[in-house]
Amino acid sequence: MSDQKELLNETSEVNVEEEVRPEEAEHTEEITEEREGEAHPSEPETEEESTEEVQSGEDAQELETQIANLKKHDAAVLLIKKAKNMVQDAETEMETCKLLLSDDLKEFDAAKESLKKGGLEESEALLEALDFASEEGEAVEEEGTLFESKEEVAPVYIREVSSGKFTSFLLALIIGAVTLAGVIFAMAKKLGVVLDPSKIPSKETCDTILSGIGGLIGHPDPMIGGAMAGVTVLLVMWIVYAIRVSSKAGSNLEFAKAQLKEAEEYAVLKGNCKEEMDKVDAHIKEAVQVMKTYEVLLNEQEAKLKRILYLEKADNEEAEYHEKSRKEMEESAELIESIKTFITTPLAEEGKLSGKSTLFLYRAKNRLDKAIERLY
C-alpha cells in the first residue's frame, strides 16, 4: 500500500501526554490555547478582518443601490448572475486548494521515502545489529485522512429566472376570450336573443348584439359596439398581463435574493478551504525541509554506526562499547525516534491539520536543533 493511500483513512488515537517531554510542555499549551481560541474566539477582530467586513458591507450597500435603480426582473437577473459567480468562484477556489494539497502530499511522500531509504531504515538496522535497544517503543505507522471536511456540503444549483411575459400573454388571451364571450352572452340575454354555443351566430344576430353594446353609451351602432367590446377586451387583457408580469417579477426578485443568500452560505463553507490549506501548505513545506535535514544527519550517523559495528562489535557478541560510541548510538536512536514519531503520525485529523502532527513536528525540529548544536 502506497504512502498516498496511507493518508486516506482515520487515525487511531495517540497518547500525546506520554510523548511530550518537559521542554515541549510550553509548546503544547500554546497549541491547546490556539485551538481553544478558535473554538471560543475572545480576541478582538484584527485590522484585516475589520477591513474585510467593511468592504463586505460596502459591497452589499452598493448592490442594494443597484437593485433599487432597476426593475424587479432586471434586479433578479443581476442577483442570479452574482450568485452564479459566487458559487463558481467558491468551486474554483476549492479545486485550486485540492490541486495544491495534492502537490504538497506528493512532495511530502517523496521526502519521506527519501528519508527512509537515505538513512533511517539503515540506521535502525545498524542499531539492531549493535544490540542497542531504544527506550521508546517502535512506532507503528498509522493511516491518515484527507484534508476534507466530514460534513457533506450539498451542491448549490443556481436557477435562471423567467420574465413570465410569454405565459402572461397566453393567460391574457384566455382571459380576453372569456371576457368577450361574457360580454356577448350578457348582452344577448339582456336583448332576449338566444345563442346556440354549438353554432356560429348569423351576421344579423351579431349586429343586434353589437348595436346593443353601442346603445349602452347612446350609439346603437354595430361598429361602435364592436369597438367598445374590443377596447374592453384589450383593457382586460392588458390588466391581466401587467398584473401577471409584475407579480412574476416580484416573486423572481424574492427567489433571486434567496438564491444569493444560499450562494453566500455555500461560499463561506467552501471558502474556509483556503485558510486551512494555507496552514497545511506551510506545515508540509516545513516538514519536508526538516526531513531533508534529518536525512543528512542520519546519513552521517549511519557511517558512524558502521564504524562502531566494524571496529567494536565484529563477532564479539558481548562487546563493550566505548563511551563515545554509546553516545553516538544514543544520538542516532533519539534522532530516529523523533522523526519516526512524526512521519508515522497522520497529517490530518477530522479533516483538518492534525494537532498531533504539529506537535511532533515541533518536537522533531527541537531535537534536530540540539543535534546540530552538538555538532557545532
Residue pairs with C-beta under 8 A, 6 or more apart in sequence:
2 109
3 109
3 112
3 113
4 105
4 106
4 109
5 143
6 141
6 142
6 143
6 144
7 105
7 143
7 144
7 145
7 146
7 346
7 347
7 348
8 143
8 144
8 145
8 146
9 143
9 144
9 145
10 143
10 145
11 142
11 143
11 144
11 145
11 345
11 346
11 348
11 349
11 354
12 142
14 142
14 345
14 356
16 28
16 356
16 359
19 341
19 360
19 363
20 28
20 359
20 363
21 363
23 366
24 359
24 362
24 363
24 366
27 359
27 362
28 359
31 355
31 358
31 359
35 355
37 43
45 53
63 79
63 82
66 75
66 78
67 75
67 78
67 79
67 253
70 78
71 249
72 246
72 249
72 250
72 252
72 253
73 161
73 163
73 248
73 249
73 252
73 253
75 253
75 256
76 161
76 249
76 252
76 253
76 255
76 256
77 161
77 256
78 256
79 253
79 256
79 257
79 259
79 260
80 158
80 159
80 160
80 161
80 256
80 259
80 260
82 260
82 263
83 158
83 256
83 259
83 260
83 262
83 263
84 158
84 263
86 260
86 263
86 264
86 266
86 267
87 156
87 158
87 263
87 266
87 267
89 267
90 266
90 267
90 270
90 271
91 270
93 270
93 271
93 273
93 274
94 270
94 273
97 273
97 274
97 277
100 277
100 281
101 147
101 277
101 280
101 281
104 280
104 281
104 284
104 285
105 284
107 284
107 285
107 288
108 284
108 287
108 288
108 347
111 287
111 288
111 291
111 292
112 291
112 343
114 291
114 292
114 295
115 291
115 292
115 294
115 295
115 298
115 339
115 343
118 295
118 298
118 299
119 294
119 295
119 297
119 298
119 299
119 301
119 302
120 294
120 295
120 298
120 336
120 339
120 340
122 302
123 298
123 301
123 302
123 305
123 332
123 335
123 336
124 336
126 302
126 305
126 306
126 309
126 332
127 134
127 305
127 329
127 332
127 333
127 336
129 309
129 313
130 305
130 308
130 309
130 313
130 321
130 329
132 329
132 333
134 333
134 336
134 337
135 333
136 337
136 341
139 337
139 340
139 341
139 344
140 344
141 343
141 344
142 344
142 345
142 346
143 346
144 346
144 347
144 348
144 354
145 346
145 348
145 349
145 350
145 351
146 348
146 351
147 276
147 277
147 280
147 347
147 348
147 351
147 352
147 353
148 351
149 351
149 352
150 350
150 351
153 266
153 269
153 270
156 262
156 263
156 266
158 259
158 263
159 255
159 259
161 252
161 255
161 256
162 248
162 252
163 245
163 248
163 249
163 252
164 244
164 245
164 248
164 249
164 252
165 245
167 244
168 240
168 241
168 244
168 245
168 248
169 241
171 240
171 241
171 244
172 237
172 238
172 240
172 241
172 244
173 237
175 236
175 237
175 240
176 233
176 234
176 236
176 237
176 240
179 232
179 233
179 236
179 237
180 229
180 233
183 213
183 229
183 232
183 233
184 195
184 209
184 229
185 195
187 209
187 212
187 213
188 194
188 195
188 209
190 212
191 208
191 209
191 212
193 205
193 208
193 209
195 201
195 205
201 209
206 222
207 222
209 225
210 222
210 223
210 225
210 226
210 229
211 220
211 221
211 222
211 225
212 220
212 225
213 225
213 226
213 228
213 229
214 220
214 221
214 222
214 223
214 224
214 225
214 228
215 225
216 228
217 224
217 228
276 352
276 353
279 353
280 347
280 353
283 347
283 353
283 357
283 358
283 361
284 347
286 361
287 342
287 361
290 339
290 342
290 361
290 364
290 365
290 368
291 339
291 343
293 368
294 335
294 339
294 364
294 368
297 335
297 368
297 371
297 372
298 332
298 335
298 336
298 339
301 328
301 331
301 332
301 335
304 328
304 332
305 328
305 329
305 332
308 321
308 325
308 328
308 329
312 319
312 321
312 322
312 325
313 319
313 321
321 329
331 371
331 374
334 367
335 367
335 368
335 371
338 363
338 364
338 367
338 368
339 364
339 367
341 360
341 363
341 364
342 357
342 360
342 361
342 363
342 364
345 354
345 356
345 357
345 360
346 354
346 356
346 357
347 353
347 354
347 357
348 354
348 357
349 355
349 356
349 357
